[in-house]
Amino acid sequence: MADFRKALPALLDHEGVKLDERGVPIPGQTGYANRADDSGGETNFGITIKTARANGYTGPMLDMPFEIAVTIYKREYWDIHMLDEIPEDIAMEVFDSGVNCGSGNAARWLQRTLNILNLRGTLYADVPVTGRIDGATIAALKSCLAAFPDNNKTILRFMDSLQGAYYLAITEANPKNESNARGWALKRLRG
């Protein structure tokens, strides 16, 4: 099953943050950004100012401590979806996609995928598409993975397809995202 401590460095790498052997950011590697063409606005360690404020951080984003970012990632993107209870590759997809596209979106993509892989309910019942991974979603995932040995790959491909469609939609709706679309596809989609 997945381990947050193993997933965090890969996620932070996508956010432009490099960690040293102790698991702390290399000096000057916060990933702080405040670009006009980024709809997320001011960010540090990949945490947007909106998410930081919603989690009680009130200081300047440039000065946000790494420990605050780790706490937010664990609570808002990992624990909320019980990712310790699912296979590492799928947990990482939900985690990374959730950070980049919204935690609820990533969970919905997994739930929708599970619902189309259940052979019209013969393998397991459809799960509600709530945007929150719960016990029913995890049970369906386990049944799905037990049904076919390559279902991990199938699930990841469908989730990536949905994420790619999301990037297209938000970029078409807001052309300023064009400066980010290529990077999103290269860093976040498996291809």
PyMOL commands that place a pseudoatom at each C-alpha (Angstrom):
pseudoatom trace, name=CA, resn=MET, resi=1, chain=A, elem=C, hetatm=0, pos=[0.000, 0.000, 0.000]
pseudoatom trace, name=CA, resn=ALA, resi=2, chain=A, elem=C, hetatm=0, pos=[0.989, 3.626, -0.432]
pseudoatom trace, name=CA, resn=ASP, resi=3, chain=A, elem=C, hetatm=0, pos=[3.186, 5.645, 1.908]
pseudoatom trace, name=CA, resn=PHE, resi=4, chain=A, elem=C, hetatm=0, pos=[2.898, 9.438, 2.128]
pseudoatom trace, name=CA, resn=ARG, resi=5, chain=A, elem=C, hetatm=0, pos=[6.618, 9.825, 2.953]
pseudoatom trace, name=CA, resn=LYS, resi=6, chain=A, elem=C, hetatm=0, pos=[7.531, 8.112, -0.336]
pseudoatom trace, name=CA, resn=ALA, resi=7, chain=A, elem=C, hetatm=0, pos=[4.942, 9.989, -2.409]
pseudoatom trace, name=CA, resn=LEU, resi=8, chain=A, elem=C, hetatm=0, pos=[5.787, 13.484, -1.165]
pseudoatom trace, name=CA, resn=PRO, resi=9, chain=A, elem=C, hetatm=0, pos=[9.246, 13.823, -2.820]
pseudoatom trace, name=CA, resn=ALA, resi=10, chain=A, elem=C, hetatm=0, pos=[7.836, 12.847, -6.242]
pseudoatom trace, name=CA, resn=LEU, resi=11, chain=A, elem=C, hetatm=0, pos=[5.003, 15.335, -5.876]
pseudoatom trace, name=CA, resn=LEU, resi=12, chain=A, elem=C, hetatm=0, pos=[7.351, 18.107, -4.764]
pseudoatom trace, name=CA, resn=ASP, resi=13, chain=A, elem=C, hetatm=0, pos=[9.609, 17.399, -7.736]
pseudoatom trace, name=CA, resn=HIS, resi=14, chain=A, elem=C, hetatm=0, pos=[6.618, 18.139, -10.009]
pseudoatom trace, name=CA, resn=GLU, resi=15, chain=A, elem=C, hetatm=0, pos=[6.198, 21.382, -8.082]
pseudoatom trace, name=CA, resn=GLY, resi=16, chain=A, elem=C, hetatm=0, pos=[9.837, 22.372, -8.654]
pseudoatom trace, name=CA, resn=VAL, resi=17, chain=A, elem=C, hetatm=0, pos=[11.027, 21.552, -5.129]
pseudoatom trace, name=CA, resn=LYS, resi=18, chain=A, elem=C, hetatm=0, pos=[14.089, 19.342, -4.641]
pseudoatom trace, name=CA, resn=LEU, resi=19, chain=A, elem=C, hetatm=0, pos=[14.680, 17.618, -1.298]
pseudoatom trace, name=CA, resn=ASP, resi=20, chain=A, elem=C, hetatm=0, pos=[18.003, 16.603, 0.196]
pseudoatom trace, name=CA, resn=GLU, resi=21, chain=A, elem=C, hetatm=0, pos=[18.762, 13.182, 1.696]
pseudoatom trace, name=CA, resn=ARG, resi=22, chain=A, elem=C, hetatm=0, pos=[17.106, 14.239, 4.977]
pseudoatom trace, name=CA, resn=GLY, resi=23, chain=A, elem=C, hetatm=0, pos=[13.858, 15.061, 3.184]
pseudoatom trace, name=CA, resn=VAL, resi=24, chain=A, elem=C, hetatm=0, pos=[14.073, 18.841, 3.532]
pseudoatom trace, name=CA, resn=PRO, resi=25, chain=A, elem=C, hetatm=0, pos=[14.158, 21.341, 0.667]
pseudoatom trace, name=CA, resn=ILE, resi=26, chain=A, elem=C, hetatm=0, pos=[17.546, 22.176, -0.757]
pseudoatom trace, name=CA, resn=PRO, resi=27, chain=A, elem=C, hetatm=0, pos=[18.167, 25.876, 0.007]
pseudoatom trace, name=CA, resn=GLY, resi=28, chain=A, elem=C, hetatm=0, pos=[16.579, 28.064, -2.637]
pseudoatom trace, name=CA, resn=GLN, resi=29, chain=A, elem=C, hetatm=0, pos=[14.275, 25.226, -3.780]
pseudoatom trace, name=CA, resn=THR, resi=30, chain=A, elem=C, hetatm=0, pos=[10.922, 26.275, -2.345]
pseudoatom trace, name=CA, resn=GLY, resi=31, chain=A, elem=C, hetatm=0, pos=[9.048, 26.358, -5.604]
pseudoatom trace, name=CA, resn=TYR, resi=32, chain=A, elem=C, hetatm=0, pos=[7.753, 29.833, -4.760]
pseudoatom trace, name=CA, resn=ALA, resi=33, chain=A, elem=C, hetatm=0, pos=[5.893, 31.333, -7.700]
pseudoatom trace, name=CA, resn=ASN, resi=34, chain=A, elem=C, hetatm=0, pos=[3.694, 34.315, -8.305]
pseudoatom trace, name=CA, resn=ARG, resi=35, chain=A, elem=C, hetatm=0, pos=[3.126, 34.467, -12.041]
pseudoatom trace, name=CA, resn=ALA, resi=36, chain=A, elem=C, hetatm=0, pos=[0.324, 36.483, -13.610]
pseudoatom trace, name=CA, resn=ASP, resi=37, chain=A, elem=C, hetatm=0, pos=[-0.411, 33.628, -16.029]
pseudoatom trace, name=CA, resn=ASP, resi=38, chain=A, elem=C, hetatm=0, pos=[-0.940, 31.060, -13.251]
pseudoatom trace, name=CA, resn=SER, resi=39, chain=A, elem=C, hetatm=0, pos=[-4.582, 30.789, -12.225]
pseudoatom trace, name=CA, resn=GLY, resi=40, chain=A, elem=C, hetatm=0, pos=[-3.509, 29.328, -8.869]
pseudoatom trace, name=CA, resn=GLY, resi=41, chain=A, elem=C, hetatm=0, pos=[-1.975, 32.649, -7.937]
pseudoatom trace, name=CA, resn=GLU, resi=42, chain=A, elem=C, hetatm=0, pos=[0.841, 32.898, -5.429]
pseudoatom trace, name=CA, resn=THR, resi=43, chain=A, elem=C, hetatm=0, pos=[2.189, 29.489, -4.384]
pseudoatom trace, name=CA, resn=ASN, resi=44, chain=A, elem=C, hetatm=0, pos=[4.972, 28.020, -2.293]
pseudoatom trace, name=CA, resn=PHE, resi=45, chain=A, elem=C, hetatm=0, pos=[5.958, 24.347, -2.164]
pseudoatom trace, name=CA, resn=GLY, resi=46, chain=A, elem=C, hetatm=0, pos=[3.065, 23.892, -4.608]
pseudoatom trace, name=CA, resn=ILE, resi=47, chain=A, elem=C, hetatm=0, pos=[0.496, 25.145, -2.053]
pseudoatom trace, name=CA, resn=THR, resi=48, chain=A, elem=C, hetatm=0, pos=[-1.674, 27.977, -3.351]
pseudoatom trace, name=CA, resn=ILE, resi=49, chain=A, elem=C, hetatm=0, pos=[-2.355, 31.005, -1.217]
pseudoatom trace, name=CA, resn=LYS, resi=50, chain=A, elem=C, hetatm=0, pos=[-6.052, 30.077, -1.173]
pseudoatom trace, name=CA, resn=THR, resi=51, chain=A, elem=C, hetatm=0, pos=[-5.278, 26.607, 0.220]
pseudoatom trace, name=CA, resn=ALA, resi=52, chain=A, elem=C, hetatm=0, pos=[-2.748, 27.993, 2.707]
pseudoatom trace, name=CA, resn=ARG, resi=53, chain=A, elem=C, hetatm=0, pos=[-5.286, 30.521, 4.013]
pseudoatom trace, name=CA, resn=ALA, resi=54, chain=A, elem=C, hetatm=0, pos=[-8.036, 27.890, 4.222]
pseudoatom trace, name=CA, resn=ASN, resi=55, chain=A, elem=C, hetatm=0, pos=[-5.658, 25.866, 6.403]
pseudoatom trace, name=CA, resn=GLY, resi=56, chain=A, elem=C, hetatm=0, pos=[-4.848, 28.706, 8.783]
pseudoatom trace, name=CA, resn=TYR, resi=57, chain=A, elem=C, hetatm=0, pos=[-1.554, 30.001, 7.405]
pseudoatom trace, name=CA, resn=THR, resi=58, chain=A, elem=C, hetatm=0, pos=[-1.721, 33.811, 7.406]
pseudoatom trace, name=CA, resn=GLY, resi=59, chain=A, elem=C, hetatm=0, pos=[1.889, 34.838, 6.767]
pseudoatom trace, name=CA, resn=PRO, resi=60, chain=A, elem=C, hetatm=0, pos=[3.611, 35.765, 3.521]
pseudoatom trace, name=CA, resn=MET, resi=61, chain=A, elem=C, hetatm=0, pos=[3.634, 32.856, 1.071]
pseudoatom trace, name=CA, resn=LEU, resi=62, chain=A, elem=C, hetatm=0, pos=[7.353, 33.300, 0.403]
pseudoatom trace, name=CA, resn=ASP, resi=63, chain=A, elem=C, hetatm=0, pos=[8.008, 32.628, 4.113]
pseudoatom trace, name=CA, resn=MET, resi=64, chain=A, elem=C, hetatm=0, pos=[5.638, 29.682, 4.548]
pseudoatom trace, name=CA, resn=PRO, resi=65, chain=A, elem=C, hetatm=0, pos=[7.510, 26.969, 6.479]
pseudoatom trace, name=CA, resn=PHE, resi=66, chain=A, elem=C, hetatm=0, pos=[7.999, 23.635, 4.747]
pseudoatom trace, name=CA, resn=GLU, resi=67, chain=A, elem=C, hetatm=0, pos=[6.360, 21.847, 7.692]
pseudoatom trace, name=CA, resn=ILE, resi=68, chain=A, elem=C, hetatm=0, pos=[3.128, 23.785, 7.075]
pseudoatom trace, name=CA, resn=ALA, resi=69, chain=A, elem=C, hetatm=0, pos=[3.109, 22.667, 3.434]
pseudoatom trace, name=CA, resn=VAL, resi=70, chain=A, elem=C, hetatm=0, pos=[3.697, 19.027, 4.458]
pseudoatom trace, name=CA, resn=THR, resi=71, chain=A, elem=C, hetatm=0, pos=[0.853, 19.204, 6.985]
pseudoatom trace, name=CA, resn=ILE, resi=72, chain=A, elem=C, hetatm=0, pos=[-1.498, 20.631, 4.343]
pseudoatom trace, name=CA, resn=TYR, resi=73, chain=A, elem=C, hetatm=0, pos=[-0.503, 18.005, 1.778]
pseudoatom trace, name=CA, resn=LYS, resi=74, chain=A, elem=C, hetatm=0, pos=[-1.053, 15.174, 4.259]
pseudoatom trace, name=CA, resn=ARG, resi=75, chain=A, elem=C, hetatm=0, pos=[-4.405, 16.394, 5.553]
pseudoatom trace, name=CA, resn=GLU, resi=76, chain=A, elem=C, hetatm=0, pos=[-5.988, 17.929, 2.448]
pseudoatom trace, name=CA, resn=TYR, resi=77, chain=A, elem=C, hetatm=0, pos=[-4.716, 15.663, -0.319]
pseudoatom trace, name=CA, resn=TRP, resi=78, chain=A, elem=C, hetatm=0, pos=[-3.638, 12.355, 1.251]
pseudoatom trace, name=CA, resn=ASP, resi=79, chain=A, elem=C, hetatm=0, pos=[-5.561, 11.519, 4.422]
pseudoatom trace, name=CA, resn=ILE, resi=80, chain=A, elem=C, hetatm=0, pos=[-8.869, 12.905, 3.132]
pseudoatom trace, name=CA, resn=HIS, resi=81, chain=A, elem=C, hetatm=0, pos=[-8.860, 10.130, 0.508]
pseudoatom trace, name=CA, resn=MET, resi=82, chain=A, elem=C, hetatm=0, pos=[-7.442, 7.314, 2.671]
pseudoatom trace, name=CA, resn=LEU, resi=83, chain=A, elem=C, hetatm=0, pos=[-4.553, 6.930, 0.221]
pseudoatom trace, name=CA, resn=ASP, resi=84, chain=A, elem=C, hetatm=0, pos=[-2.580, 4.750, 2.661]
pseudoatom trace, name=CA, resn=GLU, resi=85, chain=A, elem=C, hetatm=0, pos=[-5.114, 2.025, 1.870]
pseudoatom trace, name=CA, resn=ILE, resi=86, chain=A, elem=C, hetatm=0, pos=[-4.669, 1.832, -1.898]
pseudoatom trace, name=CA, resn=PRO, resi=87, chain=A, elem=C, hetatm=0, pos=[-1.813, 0.738, -4.182]
pseudoatom trace, name=CA, resn=GLU, resi=88, chain=A, elem=C, hetatm=0, pos=[1.091, 3.143, -4.480]
pseudoatom trace, name=CA, resn=ASP, resi=89, chain=A, elem=C, hetatm=0, pos=[0.757, 3.961, -8.187]
pseudoatom trace, name=CA, resn=ILE, resi=90, chain=A, elem=C, hetatm=0, pos=[-2.936, 4.810, -7.948]
pseudoatom trace, name=CA, resn=ALA, resi=91, chain=A, elem=C, hetatm=0, pos=[-2.466, 6.710, -4.689]
pseudoatom trace, name=CA, resn=MET, resi=92, chain=A, elem=C, hetatm=0, pos=[0.268, 8.778, -6.321]
pseudoatom trace, name=CA, resn=GLU, resi=93, chain=A, elem=C, hetatm=0, pos=[-2.002, 9.550, -9.271]
pseudoatom trace, name=CA, resn=VAL, resi=94, chain=A, elem=C, hetatm=0, pos=[-4.816, 10.716, -6.987]
pseudoatom trace, name=CA, resn=PHE, resi=95, chain=A, elem=C, hetatm=0, pos=[-2.366, 12.706, -4.847]
pseudoatom trace, name=CA, resn=ASP, resi=96, chain=A, elem=C, hetatm=0, pos=[-0.533, 14.413, -7.706]
pseudoatom trace, name=CA, resn=SER, resi=97, chain=A, elem=C, hetatm=0, pos=[-3.677, 15.054, -9.765]
pseudoatom trace, name=CA, resn=GLY, resi=98, chain=A, elem=C, hetatm=0, pos=[-5.468, 16.339, -6.686]
pseudoatom trace, name=CA, resn=VAL, resi=99, chain=A, elem=C, hetatm=0, pos=[-2.757, 18.872, -5.940]
pseudoatom trace, name=CA, resn=ASN, resi=100, chain=A, elem=C, hetatm=0, pos=[-2.651, 20.094, -9.532]
pseudoatom trace, name=CA, resn=CYS, resi=101, chain=A, elem=C, hetatm=0, pos=[-6.343, 19.881, -10.492]
pseudoatom trace, name=CA, resn=GLY, resi=102, chain=A, elem=C, hetatm=0, pos=[-8.301, 19.784, -7.248]
pseudoatom trace, name=CA, resn=SER, resi=103, chain=A, elem=C, hetatm=0, pos=[-8.582, 16.979, -4.739]
pseudoatom trace, name=CA, resn=GLY, resi=104, chain=A, elem=C, hetatm=0, pos=[-12.242, 16.308, -5.517]
pseudoatom trace, name=CA, resn=ASN, resi=105, chain=A, elem=C, hetatm=0, pos=[-11.552, 16.111, -9.252]
pseudoatom trace, name=CA, resn=ALA, resi=106, chain=A, elem=C, hetatm=0, pos=[-8.900, 13.427, -8.793]
pseudoatom trace, name=CA, resn=ALA, resi=107, chain=A, elem=C, hetatm=0, pos=[-11.203, 11.335, -6.603]
pseudoatom trace, name=CA, resn=ARG, resi=108, chain=A, elem=C, hetatm=0, pos=[-14.072, 11.709, -9.093]
pseudoatom trace, name=CA, resn=TRP, resi=109, chain=A, elem=C, hetatm=0, pos=[-11.791, 10.558, -11.924]
pseudoatom trace, name=CA, resn=LEU, resi=110, chain=A, elem=C, hetatm=0, pos=[-10.972, 7.395, -9.977]
pseudoatom trace, name=CA, resn=GLN, resi=111, chain=A, elem=C, hetatm=0, pos=[-14.633, 6.809, -9.091]
pseudoatom trace, name=CA, resn=ARG, resi=112, chain=A, elem=C, hetatm=0, pos=[-15.803, 7.315, -12.679]
pseudoatom trace, name=CA, resn=THR, resi=113, chain=A, elem=C, hetatm=0, pos=[-13.096, 4.974, -13.919]
pseudoatom trace, name=CA, resn=LEU, resi=114, chain=A, elem=C, hetatm=0, pos=[-14.082, 2.280, -11.436]
pseudoatom trace, name=CA, resn=ASN, resi=115, chain=A, elem=C, hetatm=0, pos=[-17.697, 2.589, -12.567]
pseudoatom trace, name=CA, resn=ILE, resi=116, chain=A, elem=C, hetatm=0, pos=[-16.834, 1.907, -16.199]
pseudoatom trace, name=CA, resn=LEU, resi=117, chain=A, elem=C, hetatm=0, pos=[-14.582, -1.046, -15.347]
pseudoatom trace, name=CA, resn=ASN, resi=118, chain=A, elem=C, hetatm=0, pos=[-17.125, -3.016, -13.308]
pseudoatom trace, name=CA, resn=LEU, resi=119, chain=A, elem=C, hetatm=0, pos=[-18.662, -4.748, -16.352]
pseudoatom trace, name=CA, resn=ARG, resi=120, chain=A, elem=C, hetatm=0, pos=[-22.079, -3.165, -15.839]
pseudoatom trace, name=CA, resn=GLY, resi=121, chain=A, elem=C, hetatm=0, pos=[-22.070, -3.973, -12.146]
pseudoatom trace, name=CA, resn=THR, resi=122, chain=A, elem=C, hetatm=0, pos=[-21.177, -7.642, -12.426]
pseudoatom trace, name=CA, resn=LEU, resi=123, chain=A, elem=C, hetatm=0, pos=[-17.784, -7.282, -10.686]
pseudoatom trace, name=CA, resn=TYR, resi=124, chain=A, elem=C, hetatm=0, pos=[-18.908, -4.774, -8.049]
pseudoatom trace, name=CA, resn=ALA, resi=125, chain=A, elem=C, hetatm=0, pos=[-21.576, -2.118, -7.667]
pseudoatom trace, name=CA, resn=ASP, resi=126, chain=A, elem=C, hetatm=0, pos=[-21.092, 1.385, -9.014]
pseudoatom trace, name=CA, resn=VAL, resi=127, chain=A, elem=C, hetatm=0, pos=[-19.651, 3.766, -6.452]
pseudoatom trace, name=CA, resn=PRO, resi=128, chain=A, elem=C, hetatm=0, pos=[-21.138, 7.206, -5.899]
pseudoatom trace, name=CA, resn=VAL, resi=129, chain=A, elem=C, hetatm=0, pos=[-19.071, 9.856, -7.680]
pseudoatom trace, name=CA, resn=THR, resi=130, chain=A, elem=C, hetatm=0, pos=[-18.670, 12.115, -4.665]
pseudoatom trace, name=CA, resn=GLY, resi=131, chain=A, elem=C, hetatm=0, pos=[-15.135, 13.438, -5.044]
pseudoatom trace, name=CA, resn=ARG, resi=132, chain=A, elem=C, hetatm=0, pos=[-14.145, 11.743, -1.793]
pseudoatom trace, name=CA, resn=ILE, resi=133, chain=A, elem=C, hetatm=0, pos=[-12.517, 8.325, -1.680]
pseudoatom trace, name=CA, resn=ASP, resi=134, chain=A, elem=C, hetatm=0, pos=[-14.178, 6.284, 1.038]
pseudoatom trace, name=CA, resn=GLY, resi=135, chain=A, elem=C, hetatm=0, pos=[-14.547, 2.658, 2.063]
pseudoatom trace, name=CA, resn=ALA, resi=136, chain=A, elem=C, hetatm=0, pos=[-16.926, 1.879, -0.810]
pseudoatom trace, name=CA, resn=THR, resi=137, chain=A, elem=C, hetatm=0, pos=[-14.478, 3.315, -3.355]
pseudoatom trace, name=CA, resn=ILE, resi=138, chain=A, elem=C, hetatm=0, pos=[-11.596, 1.352, -1.842]
pseudoatom trace, name=CA, resn=ALA, resi=139, chain=A, elem=C, hetatm=0, pos=[-13.610, -1.889, -1.854]
pseudoatom trace, name=CA, resn=ALA, resi=140, chain=A, elem=C, hetatm=0, pos=[-14.520, -1.326, -5.511]
pseudoatom trace, name=CA, resn=LEU, resi=141, chain=A, elem=C, hetatm=0, pos=[-10.888, -0.591, -6.339]
pseudoatom trace, name=CA, resn=LYS, resi=142, chain=A, elem=C, hetatm=0, pos=[-9.754, -3.835, -4.696]
pseudoatom trace, name=CA, resn=SER, resi=143, chain=A, elem=C, hetatm=0, pos=[-12.380, -5.798, -6.642]
pseudoatom trace, name=CA, resn=CYS, resi=144, chain=A, elem=C, hetatm=0, pos=[-11.407, -4.068, -9.869]
pseudoatom trace, name=CA, resn=LEU, resi=145, chain=A, elem=C, hetatm=0, pos=[-7.725, -4.846, -9.378]
pseudoatom trace, name=CA, resn=ALA, resi=146, chain=A, elem=C, hetatm=0, pos=[-8.477, -8.467, -8.496]
pseudoatom trace, name=CA, resn=ALA, resi=147, chain=A, elem=C, hetatm=0, pos=[-10.525, -8.947, -11.676]
pseudoatom trace, name=CA, resn=PHE, resi=148, chain=A, elem=C, hetatm=0, pos=[-7.726, -8.327, -14.186]
pseudoatom trace, name=CA, resn=PRO, resi=149, chain=A, elem=C, hetatm=0, pos=[-3.960, -8.256, -13.623]
pseudoatom trace, name=CA, resn=ASP, resi=150, chain=A, elem=C, hetatm=0, pos=[-3.464, -5.136, -15.775]
pseudoatom trace, name=CA, resn=ASN, resi=151, chain=A, elem=C, hetatm=0, pos=[-6.198, -3.003, -14.235]
pseudoatom trace, name=CA, resn=ASN, resi=152, chain=A, elem=C, hetatm=0, pos=[-3.673, -0.740, -12.450]
pseudoatom trace, name=CA, resn=LYS, resi=153, chain=A, elem=C, hetatm=0, pos=[-2.459, 0.370, -15.866]
pseudoatom trace, name=CA, resn=THR, resi=154, chain=A, elem=C, hetatm=0, pos=[-6.016, 0.650, -17.186]
pseudoatom trace, name=CA, resn=ILE, resi=155, chain=A, elem=C, hetatm=0, pos=[-7.110, 2.806, -14.246]
pseudoatom trace, name=CA, resn=LEU, resi=156, chain=A, elem=C, hetatm=0, pos=[-4.089, 5.090, -14.606]
pseudoatom trace, name=CA, resn=ARG, resi=157, chain=A, elem=C, hetatm=0, pos=[-4.685, 5.543, -18.338]
pseudoatom trace, name=CA, resn=PHE, resi=158, chain=A, elem=C, hetatm=0, pos=[-8.331, 6.474, -17.852]
pseudoatom trace, name=CA, resn=MET, resi=159, chain=A, elem=C, hetatm=0, pos=[-7.455, 8.866, -15.039]
pseudoatom trace, name=CA, resn=ASP, resi=160, chain=A, elem=C, hetatm=0, pos=[-4.777, 10.490, -17.195]
pseudoatom trace, name=CA, resn=SER, resi=161, chain=A, elem=C, hetatm=0, pos=[-7.285, 10.815, -20.030]
pseudoatom trace, name=CA, resn=LEU, resi=162, chain=A, elem=C, hetatm=0, pos=[-9.719, 12.606, -17.751]
pseudoatom trace, name=CA, resn=GLN, resi=163, chain=A, elem=C, hetatm=0, pos=[-6.944, 14.836, -16.442]
pseudoatom trace, name=CA, resn=GLY, resi=164, chain=A, elem=C, hetatm=0, pos=[-5.852, 15.685, -19.981]
pseudoatom trace, name=CA, resn=ALA, resi=165, chain=A, elem=C, hetatm=0, pos=[-9.447, 16.566, -20.879]
pseudoatom trace, name=CA, resn=TYR, resi=166, chain=A, elem=C, hetatm=0, pos=[-9.555, 18.788, -17.783]
pseudoatom trace, name=CA, resn=TYR, resi=167, chain=A, elem=C, hetatm=0, pos=[-6.420, 20.652, -18.918]
pseudoatom trace, name=CA, resn=LEU, resi=168, chain=A, elem=C, hetatm=0, pos=[-7.900, 21.159, -22.376]
pseudoatom trace, name=CA, resn=ALA, resi=169, chain=A, elem=C, hetatm=0, pos=[-11.190, 22.451, -20.945]
pseudoatom trace, name=CA, resn=ILE, resi=170, chain=A, elem=C, hetatm=0, pos=[-9.645, 24.927, -18.506]
pseudoatom trace, name=CA, resn=THR, resi=171, chain=A, elem=C, hetatm=0, pos=[-7.218, 26.171, -21.134]
pseudoatom trace, name=CA, resn=GLU, resi=172, chain=A, elem=C, hetatm=0, pos=[-9.913, 26.647, -23.752]
pseudoatom trace, name=CA, resn=ALA, resi=173, chain=A, elem=C, hetatm=0, pos=[-12.034, 28.477, -21.168]
pseudoatom trace, name=CA, resn=ASN, resi=174, chain=A, elem=C, hetatm=0, pos=[-9.143, 30.687, -20.043]
pseudoatom trace, name=CA, resn=PRO, resi=175, chain=A, elem=C, hetatm=0, pos=[-6.428, 31.202, -22.696]
pseudoatom trace, name=CA, resn=LYS, resi=176, chain=A, elem=C, hetatm=0, pos=[-3.941, 32.523, -20.116]
pseudoatom trace, name=CA, resn=ASN, resi=177, chain=A, elem=C, hetatm=0, pos=[-3.528, 28.857, -19.100]
pseudoatom trace, name=CA, resn=GLU, resi=178, chain=A, elem=C, hetatm=0, pos=[-1.866, 28.194, -22.467]
pseudoatom trace, name=CA, resn=SER, resi=179, chain=A, elem=C, hetatm=0, pos=[1.502, 29.088, -20.939]
pseudoatom trace, name=CA, resn=ASN, resi=180, chain=A, elem=C, hetatm=0, pos=[1.038, 26.229, -18.433]
pseudoatom trace, name=CA, resn=ALA, resi=181, chain=A, elem=C, hetatm=0, pos=[-0.660, 23.548, -20.550]
pseudoatom trace, name=CA, resn=ARG, resi=182, chain=A, elem=C, hetatm=0, pos=[2.501, 22.089, -22.074]
pseudoatom trace, name=CA, resn=GLY, resi=183, chain=A, elem=C, hetatm=0, pos=[4.186, 21.796, -18.670]
pseudoatom trace, name=CA, resn=TRP, resi=184, chain=A, elem=C, hetatm=0, pos=[1.110, 20.193, -17.133]
pseudoatom trace, name=CA, resn=ALA, resi=185, chain=A, elem=C, hetatm=0, pos=[1.032, 17.574, -19.875]
pseudoatom trace, name=CA, resn=LEU, resi=186, chain=A, elem=C, hetatm=0, pos=[4.763, 16.833, -19.689]
pseudoatom trace, name=CA, resn=LYS, resi=187, chain=A, elem=C, hetatm=0, pos=[4.972, 16.667, -15.889]
pseudoatom trace, name=CA, resn=ARG, resi=188, chain=A, elem=C, hetatm=0, pos=[1.623, 15.248, -14.951]
pseudoatom trace, name=CA, resn=LEU, resi=189, chain=A, elem=C, hetatm=0, pos=[0.413, 12.920, -17.732]
pseudoatom trace, name=CA, resn=ARG, resi=190, chain=A, elem=C, hetatm=0, pos=[2.000, 9.521, -18.312]
pseudoatom trace, name=CA, resn=GLY, resi=191, chain=A, elem=C, hetatm=0, pos=[1.721, 9.526, -22.118]
for i in range(1, 191): cmd.bond("trace and resi %d" % i, "trace and resi %d" % (i + 1))
show_as sticks, trace
zoom trace
